């Protein structure tokens, strides 16, 4: 199927910019939104980050405040990761991951890990796509991918709970009252 061939190509070739390729001059919000829309393969309509979403991530402590009205490499790195992670994690869950990450690694190193694990995940998922899948077998492929997504999501959420417990960050997973 042509569509699966194109998706597989994107998943094996299209990646967000590495740290050293992120813009080294600060960007204004509208430039950030435009830049981020090109960083990741879109999942569907409406999954791109908006300026309102970015402002909420800043309020929630996922991303540092802008320097004046300009956003640098660190902002772009975190926002690129959030673009992917928001598909499978809540803001509270991302907060645990970013908080612990900040305590253990520099933003540049965290972003390197993100890119490394994203590469592997995209390659693994692309391997599941068979360009010769018939229309008849498409439901099987969708079911296989959905159940793998469920299994990985389950493992992710449980491992995140363990991470929060082991680092004393359980408070970040609790709902605000």
Residue pairs with C-beta under 8 A, 6 or more apart in sequence:
1 131
1 132
1 133
1 134
1 135
1 138
4 129
4 130
4 131
4 133
5 131
7 126
7 129
8 126
8 129
8 131
10 41
11 41
11 122
11 123
11 125
11 126
11 129
12 122
12 123
12 126
14 41
15 115
15 118
15 119
15 122
16 39
16 40
16 80
16 115
16 118
17 39
17 80
18 112
18 115
19 73
19 77
19 108
19 111
19 112
19 115
22 73
22 76
22 77
23 35
23 73
23 76
24 73
26 67
26 68
26 70
26 71
26 72
27 35
27 70
27 71
27 72
27 76
28 69
28 70
28 71
29 51
29 54
29 66
29 69
29 71
30 51
32 51
32 54
32 71
32 75
32 76
32 79
33 48
33 49
33 50
33 51
33 54
35 76
36 48
36 49
36 76
36 79
36 80
36 83
37 48
37 49
39 76
39 80
39 83
40 80
40 83
40 84
42 48
43 87
47 83
47 86
47 87
48 83
49 79
49 82
49 83
54 63
54 79
56 91
57 63
57 79
57 82
57 91
58 64
58 65
58 66
60 91
60 95
61 95
61 99
62 78
62 82
62 91
62 94
62 95
62 98
63 75
63 78
63 79
63 82
64 74
64 75
64 78
66 75
71 79
73 107
74 107
77 107
77 108
77 110
77 111
77 114
78 98
78 107
78 111
80 111
80 114
81 110
81 111
81 114
82 94
84 114
84 118
85 94
85 97
86 94
88 153
88 156
89 97
89 156
89 160
92 172
92 173
92 174
92 175
93 157
93 160
93 173
95 172
96 160
96 163
96 164
96 167
96 169
96 172
96 173
97 160
97 163
98 110
99 169
99 172
100 163
100 167
100 169
101 110
102 110
103 167
105 113
125 145
128 141
128 144
128 145
128 148
129 141
130 141
133 141
160 173
161 173
163 169
164 170
164 172
164 173
